[in-house]
Amino acid sequence: MWLKITIVLLLIGVVLSLGSGLRFLLKDLGVSESKRTLYALGVRITLAALMMGLIFYGLYTGILTSQAPWDTRV
């Protein structure tokens, strides 16, 4: 259960980072020295990479499995 909660929290973090990056982009339109949008992109990429790594880990270990009727193993 901890894995699913962590993945959801990382997804929320990615969405928040996306929103903050948009806000920084719109606020810093005339300022060419500002790197806040770049930093928000770095945070978003890091969170997305962590989330993908956790998803792959969950699928590899079998923690994230489908219990749908059409996915039953015979």
mmJSON file of the N, C-alpha and C atoms, coordinates in Angstrom:
{"data_MODEL":{"atom_site":{
"group_PDB":["ATOM","ATOM","ATOM","ATOM","ATOM","ATOM","ATOM","ATOM","ATOM","ATOM","ATOM","ATOM","ATOM","ATOM","ATOM","ATOM","ATOM","ATOM","ATOM","ATOM","ATOM","ATOM","ATOM","ATOM","ATOM","ATOM","ATOM","ATOM","ATOM","ATOM","ATOM","ATOM","ATOM","ATOM","ATOM","ATOM","ATOM","ATOM","ATOM","ATOM","ATOM","ATOM","ATOM","ATOM","ATOM","ATOM","ATOM","ATOM","ATOM","ATOM","ATOM","ATOM","ATOM","ATOM","ATOM","ATOM","ATOM","ATOM","ATOM","ATOM","ATOM","ATOM","ATOM","ATOM","ATOM","ATOM","ATOM","ATOM","ATOM","ATOM","ATOM","ATOM","ATOM","ATOM","ATOM","ATOM","ATOM","ATOM","ATOM","ATOM","ATOM","ATOM","ATOM","ATOM","ATOM","ATOM","ATOM","ATOM","ATOM","ATOM","ATOM","ATOM","ATOM","ATOM","ATOM","ATOM","ATOM","ATOM","ATOM","ATOM","ATOM","ATOM","ATOM","ATOM","ATOM","ATOM","ATOM","ATOM","ATOM","ATOM","ATOM","ATOM","ATOM","ATOM","ATOM","ATOM","ATOM","ATOM","ATOM","ATOM","ATOM","ATOM","ATOM","ATOM","ATOM","ATOM","ATOM","ATOM","ATOM","ATOM","ATOM","ATOM","ATOM","ATOM","ATOM","ATOM","ATOM","ATOM","ATOM","ATOM","ATOM","ATOM","ATOM","ATOM","ATOM","ATOM","ATOM","ATOM","ATOM","ATOM","ATOM","ATOM","ATOM","ATOM","ATOM","ATOM","ATOM","ATOM","ATOM","ATOM","ATOM","ATOM","ATOM","ATOM","ATOM","ATOM","ATOM","ATOM","ATOM","ATOM","ATOM","ATOM","ATOM","ATOM","ATOM","ATOM","ATOM","ATOM","ATOM","ATOM","ATOM","ATOM","ATOM","ATOM","ATOM","ATOM","ATOM","ATOM","ATOM","ATOM","ATOM","ATOM","ATOM","ATOM","ATOM","ATOM","ATOM","ATOM","ATOM","ATOM","ATOM","ATOM","ATOM","ATOM","ATOM","ATOM","ATOM","ATOM","ATOM","ATOM","ATOM","ATOM","ATOM","ATOM","ATOM","ATOM","ATOM","ATOM","ATOM","ATOM","ATOM","ATOM"],
"id":[1,2,3,4,5,6,7,8,9,10,11,12,13,14,15,16,17,18,19,20,21,22,23,24,25,26,27,28,29,30,31,32,33,34,35,36,37,38,39,40,41,42,43,44,45,46,47,48,49,50,51,52,53,54,55,56,57,58,59,60,61,62,63,64,65,66,67,68,69,70,71,72,73,74,75,76,77,78,79,80,81,82,83,84,85,86,87,88,89,90,91,92,93,94,95,96,97,98,99,100,101,102,103,104,105,106,107,108,109,110,111,112,113,114,115,116,117,118,119,120,121,122,123,124,125,126,127,128,129,130,131,132,133,134,135,136,137,138,139,140,141,142,143,144,145,146,147,148,149,150,151,152,153,154,155,156,157,158,159,160,161,162,163,164,165,166,167,168,169,170,171,172,173,174,175,176,177,178,179,180,181,182,183,184,185,186,187,188,189,190,191,192,193,194,195,196,197,198,199,200,201,202,203,204,205,206,207,208,209,210,211,212,213,214,215,216,217,218,219,220,221,222],
"type_symbol":["N","C","C","N","C","C","N","C","C","N","C","C","N","C","C","N","C","C","N","C","C","N","C","C","N","C","C","N","C","C","N","C","C","N","C","C","N","C","C","N","C","C","N","C","C","N","C","C","N","C","C","N","C","C","N","C","C","N","C","C","N","C","C","N","C","C","N","C","C","N","C","C","N","C","C","N","C","C","N","C","C","N","C","C","N","C","C","N","C","C","N","C","C","N","C","C","N","C","C","N","C","C","N","C","C","N","C","C","N","C","C","N","C","C","N","C","C","N","C","C","N","C","C","N","C","C","N","C","C","N","C","C","N","C","C","N","C","C","N","C","C","N","C","C","N","C","C","N","C","C","N","C","C","N","C","C","N","C","C","N","C","C","N","C","C","N","C","C","N","C","C","N","C","C","N","C","C","N","C","C","N","C","C","N","C","C","N","C","C","N","C","C","N","C","C","N","C","C","N","C","C","N","C","C","N","C","C","N","C","C","N","C","C","N","C","C","N","C","C","N","C","C"],
"label_atom_id":["N","CA","C","N","CA","C","N","CA","C","N","CA","C","N","CA","C","N","CA","C","N","CA","C","N","CA","C","N","CA","C","N","CA","C","N","CA","C","N","CA","C","N","CA","C","N","CA","C","N","CA","C","N","CA","C","N","CA","C","N","CA","C","N","CA","C","N","CA","C","N","CA","C","N","CA","C","N","CA","C","N","CA","C","N","CA","C","N","CA","C","N","CA","C","N","CA","C","N","CA","C","N","CA","C","N","CA","C","N","CA","C","N","CA","C","N","CA","C","N","CA","C","N","CA","C","N","CA","C","N","CA","C","N","CA","C","N","CA","C","N","CA","C","N","CA","C","N","CA","C","N","CA","C","N","CA","C","N","CA","C","N","CA","C","N","CA","C","N","CA","C","N","CA","C","N","CA","C","N","CA","C","N","CA","C","N","CA","C","N","CA","C","N","CA","C","N","CA","C","N","CA","C","N","CA","C","N","CA","C","N","CA","C","N","CA","C","N","CA","C","N","CA","C","N","CA","C","N","CA","C","N","CA","C","N","CA","C","N","CA","C","N","CA","C","N","CA","C","N","CA","C","N","CA","C","N","CA","C"],
"label_alt_id":[null,null,null,null,null,null,null,null,null,null,null,null,null,null,null,null,null,null,null,null,null,null,null,null,null,null,null,null,null,null,null,null,null,null,null,null,null,null,null,null,null,null,null,null,null,null,null,null,null,null,null,null,null,null,null,null,null,null,null,null,null,null,null,null,null,null,null,null,null,null,null,null,null,null,null,null,null,null,null,null,null,null,null,null,null,null,null,null,null,null,null,null,null,null,null,null,null,null,null,null,null,null,null,null,null,null,null,null,null,null,null,null,null,null,null,null,null,null,null,null,null,null,null,null,null,null,null,null,null,null,null,null,null,null,null,null,null,null,null,null,null,null,null,null,null,null,null,null,null,null,null,null,null,null,null,null,null,null,null,null,null,null,null,null,null,null,null,null,null,null,null,null,null,null,null,null,null,null,null,null,null,null,null,null,null,null,null,null,null,null,null,null,null,null,null,null,null,null,null,null,null,null,null,null,null,null,null,null,null,null,null,null,null,null,null,null,null,null,null,null,null,null],
"label_comp_id":["MET","MET","MET","TRP","TRP","TRP","LEU","LEU","LEU","LYS","LYS","LYS","ILE","ILE","ILE","THR","THR","THR","ILE","ILE","ILE","VAL","VAL","VAL","LEU","LEU","LEU","LEU","LEU","LEU","LEU","LEU","LEU","ILE","ILE","ILE","GLY","GLY","GLY","VAL","VAL","VAL","VAL","VAL","VAL","LEU","LEU","LEU","SER","SER","SER","LEU","LEU","LEU","GLY","GLY","GLY","SER","SER","SER","GLY","GLY","GLY","LEU","LEU","LEU","ARG","ARG","ARG","PHE","PHE","PHE","LEU","LEU","LEU","LEU","LEU","LEU","LYS","LYS","LYS","ASP","ASP","ASP","LEU","LEU","LEU","GLY","GLY","GLY","VAL","VAL","VAL","SER","SER","SER","GLU","GLU","GLU","SER","SER","SER","LYS","LYS","LYS","ARG","ARG","ARG","THR","THR","THR","LEU","LEU","LEU","TYR","TYR","TYR","ALA","ALA","ALA","LEU","LEU","LEU","GLY","GLY","GLY","VAL","VAL","VAL","ARG","ARG","ARG","ILE","ILE","ILE","THR","THR","THR","LEU","LEU","LEU","ALA","ALA","ALA","ALA","ALA","ALA","LEU","LEU","LEU","MET","MET","MET","MET","MET","MET","GLY","GLY","GLY","LEU","LEU","LEU","ILE","ILE","ILE","PHE","PHE","PHE","TYR","TYR","TYR","GLY","GLY","GLY","LEU","LEU","LEU","TYR","TYR","TYR","THR","THR","THR","GLY","GLY","GLY","ILE","ILE","ILE","LEU","LEU","LEU","THR","THR","THR","SER","SER","SER","GLN","GLN","GLN","ALA","ALA","ALA","PRO","PRO","PRO","TRP","TRP","TRP","ASP","ASP","ASP","THR","THR","THR","ARG","ARG","ARG","VAL","VAL","VAL"],
"label_asym_id":["A","A","A","A","A","A","A","A","A","A","A","A","A","A","A","A","A","A","A","A","A","A","A","A","A","A","A","A","A","A","A","A","A","A","A","A","A","A","A","A","A","A","A","A","A","A","A","A","A","A","A","A","A","A","A","A","A","A","A","A","A","A","A","A","A","A","A","A","A","A","A","A","A","A","A","A","A","A","A","A","A","A","A","A","A","A","A","A","A","A","A","A","A","A","A","A","A","A","A","A","A","A","A","A","A","A","A","A","A","A","A","A","A","A","A","A","A","A","A","A","A","A","A","A","A","A","A","A","A","A","A","A","A","A","A","A","A","A","A","A","A","A","A","A","A","A","A","A","A","A","A","A","A","A","A","A","A","A","A","A","A","A","A","A","A","A","A","A","A","A","A","A","A","A","A","A","A","A","A","A","A","A","A","A","A","A","A","A","A","A","A","A","A","A","A","A","A","A","A","A","A","A","A","A","A","A","A","A","A","A","A","A","A","A","A","A","A","A","A","A","A","A"],
"label_entity_id":["1","1","1","1","1","1","1","1","1","1","1","1","1","1","1","1","1","1","1","1","1","1","1","1","1","1","1","1","1","1","1","1","1","1","1","1","1","1","1","1","1","1","1","1","1","1","1","1","1","1","1","1","1","1","1","1","1","1","1","1","1","1","1","1","1","1","1","1","1","1","1","1","1","1","1","1","1","1","1","1","1","1","1","1","1","1","1","1","1","1","1","1","1","1","1","1","1","1","1","1","1","1","1","1","1","1","1","1","1","1","1","1","1","1","1","1","1","1","1","1","1","1","1","1","1","1","1","1","1","1","1","1","1","1","1","1","1","1","1","1","1","1","1","1","1","1","1","1","1","1","1","1","1","1","1","1","1","1","1","1","1","1","1","1","1","1","1","1","1","1","1","1","1","1","1","1","1","1","1","1","1","1","1","1","1","1","1","1","1","1","1","1","1","1","1","1","1","1","1","1","1","1","1","1","1","1","1","1","1","1","1","1","1","1","1","1","1","1","1","1","1","1"],
"label_seq_id":[1,1,1,2,2,2,3,3,3,4,4,4,5,5,5,6,6,6,7,7,7,8,8,8,9,9,9,10,10,10,11,11,11,12,12,12,13,13,13,14,14,14,15,15,15,16,16,16,17,17,17,18,18,18,19,19,19,20,20,20,21,21,21,22,22,22,23,23,23,24,24,24,25,25,25,26,26,26,27,27,27,28,28,28,29,29,29,30,30,30,31,31,31,32,32,32,33,33,33,34,34,34,35,35,35,36,36,36,37,37,37,38,38,38,39,39,39,40,40,40,41,41,41,42,42,42,43,43,43,44,44,44,45,45,45,46,46,46,47,47,47,48,48,48,49,49,49,50,50,50,51,51,51,52,52,52,53,53,53,54,54,54,55,55,55,56,56,56,57,57,57,58,58,58,59,59,59,60,60,60,61,61,61,62,62,62,63,63,63,64,64,64,65,65,65,66,66,66,67,67,67,68,68,68,69,69,69,70,70,70,71,71,71,72,72,72,73,73,73,74,74,74],
"pdbx_PDB_ins_code":[null,null,null,null,null,null,null,null,null,null,null,null,null,null,null,null,null,null,null,null,null,null,null,null,null,null,null,null,null,null,null,null,null,null,null,null,null,null,null,null,null,null,null,null,null,null,null,null,null,null,null,null,null,null,null,null,null,null,null,null,null,null,null,null,null,null,null,null,null,null,null,null,null,null,null,null,null,null,null,null,null,null,null,null,null,null,null,null,null,null,null,null,null,null,null,null,null,null,null,null,null,null,null,null,null,null,null,null,null,null,null,null,null,null,null,null,null,null,null,null,null,null,null,null,null,null,null,null,null,null,null,null,null,null,null,null,null,null,null,null,null,null,null,null,null,null,null,null,null,null,null,null,null,null,null,null,null,null,null,null,null,null,null,null,null,null,null,null,null,null,null,null,null,null,null,null,null,null,null,null,null,null,null,null,null,null,null,null,null,null,null,null,null,null,null,null,null,null,null,null,null,null,null,null,null,null,null,null,null,null,null,null,null,null,null,null,null,null,null,null,null,null],
"Cartn_x":[0.811,0.0,0.86,2.048,2.934,3.386,3.524,3.989,2.944,1.703,0.636,0.495,0.616,0.521,1.686,2.88,4.05,3.913,3.391,3.207,2.19,1.109,0.096,0.679,1.466,2.087,3.072,3.826,4.734,3.966,2.838,2.014,1.481,1.048,0.588,1.744,2.934,4.111,4.448,4.3,4.557,3.561,2.308,1.284,1.529,1.887,2.187,3.411,4.415,5.607,5.284,4.393,3.963,3.259,2.397,1.7,2.643,3.601,4.542,5.439,5.811,6.609,5.858,4.568,3.756,3.652,3.465,3.379,4.688,5.823,7.118,7.343,6.915,7.077,6.299,5.084,4.264,4.731,5.232,5.694,7.018,7.885,9.238,9.372,8.339,8.389,9.476,9.636,10.614,11.99,12.131,13.4,14.131,15.247,15.966,16.925,17.234,18.191,17.531,16.218,15.517,15.588,15.926,16.043,15.001,13.959,12.952,12.189,11.907,11.209,12.083,13.369,14.304,14.384,14.4,14.445,13.155,12.024,10.754,10.741,11.325,11.44,12.318,13.417,14.302,13.611,12.837,12.09,11.061,10.378,9.352,9.964,11.095,11.757,12.217,12.759,13.21,12.044,10.941,9.776,9.189,9.147,8.61,9.506,10.83,11.748,11.6,11.447,11.225,9.916,8.877,7.58,7.653,8.31,8.436,9.265,10.308,11.116,10.305,9.47,8.629,7.579,7.047,6.074,6.748,7.93,8.648,9.007,9.415,9.718,8.475,7.353,6.11,5.654,5.816,5.441,6.406,7.703,8.699,8.541,8.245,8.113,6.724,5.758,4.41,3.521,4.005,3.184,2.045,2.335,1.317,0.834,-0.147,-0.699,-2.161,-2.629,-4.03,-4.851,-5.994,-6.888,-8.167,-8.084,-9.231,-9.499,-10.74,-11.076,-10.378,-10.109,-9.48,-7.964,-7.399,-5.972,-5.615,-6.547,-6.242,-5.305,-4.397,-3.407,-3.978,-3.783,-4.31,-3.232],
"Cartn_y":[-1.191,0.0,1.263,1.177,2.336,2.753,1.808,2.114,2.922,2.552,3.278,4.695,4.854,6.181,7.055,6.485,7.227,7.652,6.77,7.094,8.217,8.177,9.238,10.565,10.543,11.769,12.345,11.484,11.957,12.545,11.951,12.495,13.878,14.034,15.351,16.351,15.916,16.787,17.205,16.29,16.622,17.662,17.501,18.464,19.829,19.854,21.123,21.793,21.012,21.561,22.103,21.433,21.929,23.275,23.391,24.657,25.775,25.456,26.492,26.909,25.979,26.327,27.259,27.017,27.903,29.286,29.323,30.613,31.385,30.687,31.346,31.83,31.046,31.432,32.705,32.794,33.965,35.194,35.003,36.128,36.691,35.822,36.223,36.402,36.875,37.032,37.999,39.114,40.104,39.927,39.053,38.872,37.681,37.967,36.875,36.152,36.747,36.125,35.131,35.099,34.248,32.789,31.931,30.494,29.682,30.356,29.644,28.622,28.938,27.985,26.759,26.982,25.878,24.98,25.581,24.796,23.997,24.594,23.87,22.684,22.857,21.75,20.642,21.014,20.013,19.232,19.928,19.253,18.302,18.754,17.923,16.68,16.817,15.664,14.683,15.2,14.328,13.557,14.253,13.581,12.552,12.879,11.939,10.713,10.899,9.76,8.869,9.474,8.685,7.909,8.562,7.903,6.732,6.928,5.829,4.686,5.021,3.988,3.177,3.844,3.127,2.264,2.747,1.95,0.701,0.862,-0.302,-1.277,-0.748,-1.605,-2.377,-1.69,-2.336,-3.404,-3.149,-4.159,-5.342,-5.073,-6.134,-7.051,-6.465,-7.273,-7.876,-7.395,-7.929,-7.2,-6.108,-5.345,-4.658,-4.13,-3.478,-4.483,-5.228,-6.199,-5.883,-6.333,-6.126,-7.291,-6.975,-8.013,-8.054,-7.551,-7.563,-9.003,-9.333,-10.702,-11.147,-10.227,-10.618,-10.755,-10.406,-10.551,-11.743,-12.626,-13.76,-14.719,-15.231,-16.183,-17.601,-18.36,-19.736,-20.706],
"Cartn_z":[0.0,0.0,0.0,0.617,0.683,-0.702,-1.599,-2.948,-3.71,-3.598,-4.291,-3.751,-2.445,-1.841,-2.304,-2.352,-2.803,-4.262,-5.099,-6.517,-6.676,-5.916,-5.994,-5.506,-4.432,-3.938,-4.956,-5.627,-6.664,-7.84,-8.195,-9.27,-8.907,-7.676,-7.214,-7.257,-6.868,-6.934,-8.352,-9.309,-10.707,-11.2,-10.853,-11.284,-10.641,-9.366,-8.699,-9.307,-9.642,-10.279,-11.664,-12.363,-13.669,-13.527,-12.547,-12.312,-11.89,-11.022,-10.596,-11.753,-12.612,-13.784,-14.722,-14.901,-15.73,-15.103,-13.787,-13.097,-13.214,-13.041,-13.174,-14.6,-15.576,-16.972,-17.283,-16.774,-17.047,-16.258,-15.038,-14.228,-14.726,-15.24,-15.624,-17.131,-17.792,-19.249,-19.69,-19.037,-19.455,-18.847,-17.872,-17.166,-17.781,-18.453,-19.119,-18.174,-17.028,-16.099,-15.147,-15.112,-14.159,-14.591,-13.647,-13.923,-13.168,-12.673,-11.879,-12.717,-13.973,-14.84,-15.086,-15.268,-15.482,-14.245,-13.082,-11.846,-11.649,-11.998,-11.904,-12.861,-14.042,-14.993,-14.429,-13.793,-13.183,-12.083,-11.269,-10.203,-10.809,-11.854,-12.486,-13.119,-13.771,-14.38,-13.313,-12.218,-11.13,-10.515,-10.245,-9.662,-10.622,-11.912,-12.895,-13.017,-12.967,-13.039,-11.814,-10.645,-9.432,-9.513,-10.022,-10.137,-11.115,-12.252,-13.211,-12.641,-11.899,-11.26,-10.259,-9.477,-8.514,-9.214,-10.328,-11.074,-11.637,-12.216,-12.736,-11.621,-10.458,-9.318,-8.87,-8.803,-8.38,-9.356,-10.641,-11.632,-11.611,-11.425,-11.412,-10.205,-9.047,-7.842,-7.676,-8.455,-8.367,-7.381,-6.812,-5.875,-6.615,-7.789,-8.614,-9.657,-9.316,-10.25,-10.501,-11.633,-11.978,-11.445,-10.871,-10.388,-11.213,-12.441,-13.325,-13.791,-14.064,-14.468,-15.759,-16.657,-17.922,-17.797,-16.635,-16.412,-15.536,-15.27,-14.399,-15.092,-14.347,-14.875,-14.766,-15.786,-15.782,-15.372],
"occupancy":[1.0,1.0,1.0,1.0,1.0,1.0,1.0,1.0,1.0,1.0,1.0,1.0,1.0,1.0,1.0,1.0,1.0,1.0,1.0,1.0,1.0,1.0,1.0,1.0,1.0,1.0,1.0,1.0,1.0,1.0,1.0,1.0,1.0,1.0,1.0,1.0,1.0,1.0,1.0,1.0,1.0,1.0,1.0,1.0,1.0,1.0,1.0,1.0,1.0,1.0,1.0,1.0,1.0,1.0,1.0,1.0,1.0,1.0,1.0,1.0,1.0,1.0,1.0,1.0,1.0,1.0,1.0,1.0,1.0,1.0,1.0,1.0,1.0,1.0,1.0,1.0,1.0,1.0,1.0,1.0,1.0,1.0,1.0,1.0,1.0,1.0,1.0,1.0,1.0,1.0,1.0,1.0,1.0,1.0,1.0,1.0,1.0,1.0,1.0,1.0,1.0,1.0,1.0,1.0,1.0,1.0,1.0,1.0,1.0,1.0,1.0,1.0,1.0,1.0,1.0,1.0,1.0,1.0,1.0,1.0,1.0,1.0,1.0,1.0,1.0,1.0,1.0,1.0,1.0,1.0,1.0,1.0,1.0,1.0,1.0,1.0,1.0,1.0,1.0,1.0,1.0,1.0,1.0,1.0,1.0,1.0,1.0,1.0,1.0,1.0,1.0,1.0,1.0,1.0,1.0,1.0,1.0,1.0,1.0,1.0,1.0,1.0,1.0,1.0,1.0,1.0,1.0,1.0,1.0,1.0,1.0,1.0,1.0,1.0,1.0,1.0,1.0,1.0,1.0,1.0,1.0,1.0,1.0,1.0,1.0,1.0,1.0,1.0,1.0,1.0,1.0,1.0,1.0,1.0,1.0,1.0,1.0,1.0,1.0,1.0,1.0,1.0,1.0,1.0,1.0,1.0,1.0,1.0,1.0,1.0,1.0,1.0,1.0,1.0,1.0,1.0,1.0,1.0,1.0,1.0,1.0,1.0],
"B_iso_or_equiv":[0.0,0.0,0.0,0.0,0.0,0.0,0.0,0.0,0.0,0.0,0.0,0.0,0.0,0.0,0.0,0.0,0.0,0.0,0.0,0.0,0.0,0.0,0.0,0.0,0.0,0.0,0.0,0.0,0.0,0.0,0.0,0.0,0.0,0.0,0.0,0.0,0.0,0.0,0.0,0.0,0.0,0.0,0.0,0.0,0.0,0.0,0.0,0.0,0.0,0.0,0.0,0.0,0.0,0.0,0.0,0.0,0.0,0.0,0.0,0.0,0.0,0.0,0.0,0.0,0.0,0.0,0.0,0.0,0.0,0.0,0.0,0.0,0.0,0.0,0.0,0.0,0.0,0.0,0.0,0.0,0.0,0.0,0.0,0.0,0.0,0.0,0.0,0.0,0.0,0.0,0.0,0.0,0.0,0.0,0.0,0.0,0.0,0.0,0.0,0.0,0.0,0.0,0.0,0.0,0.0,0.0,0.0,0.0,0.0,0.0,0.0,0.0,0.0,0.0,0.0,0.0,0.0,0.0,0.0,0.0,0.0,0.0,0.0,0.0,0.0,0.0,0.0,0.0,0.0,0.0,0.0,0.0,0.0,0.0,0.0,0.0,0.0,0.0,0.0,0.0,0.0,0.0,0.0,0.0,0.0,0.0,0.0,0.0,0.0,0.0,0.0,0.0,0.0,0.0,0.0,0.0,0.0,0.0,0.0,0.0,0.0,0.0,0.0,0.0,0.0,0.0,0.0,0.0,0.0,0.0,0.0,0.0,0.0,0.0,0.0,0.0,0.0,0.0,0.0,0.0,0.0,0.0,0.0,0.0,0.0,0.0,0.0,0.0,0.0,0.0,0.0,0.0,0.0,0.0,0.0,0.0,0.0,0.0,0.0,0.0,0.0,0.0,0.0,0.0,0.0,0.0,0.0,0.0,0.0,0.0,0.0,0.0,0.0,0.0,0.0,0.0,0.0,0.0,0.0,0.0,0.0,0.0],
"pdbx_formal_charge":[null,null,null,null,null,null,null,null,null,null,null,null,null,null,null,null,null,null,null,null,null,null,null,null,null,null,null,null,null,null,null,null,null,null,null,null,null,null,null,null,null,null,null,null,null,null,null,null,null,null,null,null,null,null,null,null,null,null,null,null,null,null,null,null,null,null,null,null,null,null,null,null,null,null,null,null,null,null,null,null,null,null,null,null,null,null,null,null,null,null,null,null,null,null,null,null,null,null,null,null,null,null,null,null,null,null,null,null,null,null,null,null,null,null,null,null,null,null,null,null,null,null,null,null,null,null,null,null,null,null,null,null,null,null,null,null,null,null,null,null,null,null,null,null,null,null,null,null,null,null,null,null,null,null,null,null,null,null,null,null,null,null,null,null,null,null,null,null,null,null,null,null,null,null,null,null,null,null,null,null,null,null,null,null,null,null,null,null,null,null,null,null,null,null,null,null,null,null,null,null,null,null,null,null,null,null,null,null,null,null,null,null,null,null,null,null,null,null,null,null,null,null],
"auth_seq_id":[1,1,1,2,2,2,3,3,3,4,4,4,5,5,5,6,6,6,7,7,7,8,8,8,9,9,9,10,10,10,11,11,11,12,12,12,13,13,13,14,14,14,15,15,15,16,16,16,17,17,17,18,18,18,19,19,19,20,20,20,21,21,21,22,22,22,23,23,23,24,24,24,25,25,25,26,26,26,27,27,27,28,28,28,29,29,29,30,30,30,31,31,31,32,32,32,33,33,33,34,34,34,35,35,35,36,36,36,37,37,37,38,38,38,39,39,39,40,40,40,41,41,41,42,42,42,43,43,43,44,44,44,45,45,45,46,46,46,47,47,47,48,48,48,49,49,49,50,50,50,51,51,51,52,52,52,53,53,53,54,54,54,55,55,55,56,56,56,57,57,57,58,58,58,59,59,59,60,60,60,61,61,61,62,62,62,63,63,63,64,64,64,65,65,65,66,66,66,67,67,67,68,68,68,69,69,69,70,70,70,71,71,71,72,72,72,73,73,73,74,74,74],
"auth_comp_id":["MET","MET","MET","TRP","TRP","TRP","LEU","LEU","LEU","LYS","LYS","LYS","ILE","ILE","ILE","THR","THR","THR","ILE","ILE","ILE","VAL","VAL","VAL","LEU","LEU","LEU","LEU","LEU","LEU","LEU","LEU","LEU","ILE","ILE","ILE","GLY","GLY","GLY","VAL","VAL","VAL","VAL","VAL","VAL","LEU","LEU","LEU","SER","SER","SER","LEU","LEU","LEU","GLY","GLY","GLY","SER","SER","SER","GLY","GLY","GLY","LEU","LEU","LEU","ARG","ARG","ARG","PHE","PHE","PHE","LEU","LEU","LEU","LEU","LEU","LEU","LYS","LYS","LYS","ASP","ASP","ASP","LEU","LEU","LEU","GLY","GLY","GLY","VAL","VAL","VAL","SER","SER","SER","GLU","GLU","GLU","SER","SER","SER","LYS","LYS","LYS","ARG","ARG","ARG","THR","THR","THR","LEU","LEU","LEU","TYR","TYR","TYR","ALA","ALA","ALA","LEU","LEU","LEU","GLY","GLY","GLY","VAL","VAL","VAL","ARG","ARG","ARG","ILE","ILE","ILE","THR","THR","THR","LEU","LEU","LEU","ALA","ALA","ALA","ALA","ALA","ALA","LEU","LEU","LEU","MET","MET","MET","MET","MET","MET","GLY","GLY","GLY","LEU","LEU","LEU","ILE","ILE","ILE","PHE","PHE","PHE","TYR","TYR","TYR","GLY","GLY","GLY","LEU","LEU","LEU","TYR","TYR","TYR","THR","THR","THR","GLY","GLY","GLY","ILE","ILE","ILE","LEU","LEU","LEU","THR","THR","THR","SER","SER","SER","GLN","GLN","GLN","ALA","ALA","ALA","PRO","PRO","PRO","TRP","TRP","TRP","ASP","ASP","ASP","THR","THR","THR","ARG","ARG","ARG","VAL","VAL","VAL"],
"auth_asym_id":["A","A","A","A","A","A","A","A","A","A","A","A","A","A","A","A","A","A","A","A","A","A","A","A","A","A","A","A","A","A","A","A","A","A","A","A","A","A","A","A","A","A","A","A","A","A","A","A","A","A","A","A","A","A","A","A","A","A","A","A","A","A","A","A","A","A","A","A","A","A","A","A","A","A","A","A","A","A","A","A","A","A","A","A","A","A","A","A","A","A","A","A","A","A","A","A","A","A","A","A","A","A","A","A","A","A","A","A","A","A","A","A","A","A","A","A","A","A","A","A","A","A","A","A","A","A","A","A","A","A","A","A","A","A","A","A","A","A","A","A","A","A","A","A","A","A","A","A","A","A","A","A","A","A","A","A","A","A","A","A","A","A","A","A","A","A","A","A","A","A","A","A","A","A","A","A","A","A","A","A","A","A","A","A","A","A","A","A","A","A","A","A","A","A","A","A","A","A","A","A","A","A","A","A","A","A","A","A","A","A","A","A","A","A","A","A","A","A","A","A","A","A"],
"auth_atom_id":["N","CA","C","N","CA","C","N","CA","C","N","CA","C","N","CA","C","N","CA","C","N","CA","C","N","CA","C","N","CA","C","N","CA","C","N","CA","C","N","CA","C","N","CA","C","N","CA","C","N","CA","C","N","CA","C","N","CA","C","N","CA","C","N","CA","C","N","CA","C","N","CA","C","N","CA","C","N","CA","C","N","CA","C","N","CA","C","N","CA","C","N","CA","C","N","CA","C","N","CA","C","N","CA","C","N","CA","C","N","CA","C","N","CA","C","N","CA","C","N","CA","C","N","CA","C","N","CA","C","N","CA","C","N","CA","C","N","CA","C","N","CA","C","N","CA","C","N","CA","C","N","CA","C","N","CA","C","N","CA","C","N","CA","C","N","CA","C","N","CA","C","N","CA","C","N","CA","C","N","CA","C","N","CA","C","N","CA","C","N","CA","C","N","CA","C","N","CA","C","N","CA","C","N","CA","C","N","CA","C","N","CA","C","N","CA","C","N","CA","C","N","CA","C","N","CA","C","N","CA","C","N","CA","C","N","CA","C","N","CA","C","N","CA","C","N","CA","C","N","CA","C","N","CA","C","N","CA","C"],
"pdbx_PDB_model_num":[1,1,1,1,1,1,1,1,1,1,1,1,1,1,1,1,1,1,1,1,1,1,1,1,1,1,1,1,1,1,1,1,1,1,1,1,1,1,1,1,1,1,1,1,1,1,1,1,1,1,1,1,1,1,1,1,1,1,1,1,1,1,1,1,1,1,1,1,1,1,1,1,1,1,1,1,1,1,1,1,1,1,1,1,1,1,1,1,1,1,1,1,1,1,1,1,1,1,1,1,1,1,1,1,1,1,1,1,1,1,1,1,1,1,1,1,1,1,1,1,1,1,1,1,1,1,1,1,1,1,1,1,1,1,1,1,1,1,1,1,1,1,1,1,1,1,1,1,1,1,1,1,1,1,1,1,1,1,1,1,1,1,1,1,1,1,1,1,1,1,1,1,1,1,1,1,1,1,1,1,1,1,1,1,1,1,1,1,1,1,1,1,1,1,1,1,1,1,1,1,1,1,1,1,1,1,1,1,1,1,1,1,1,1,1,1,1,1,1,1,1,1]
}}}
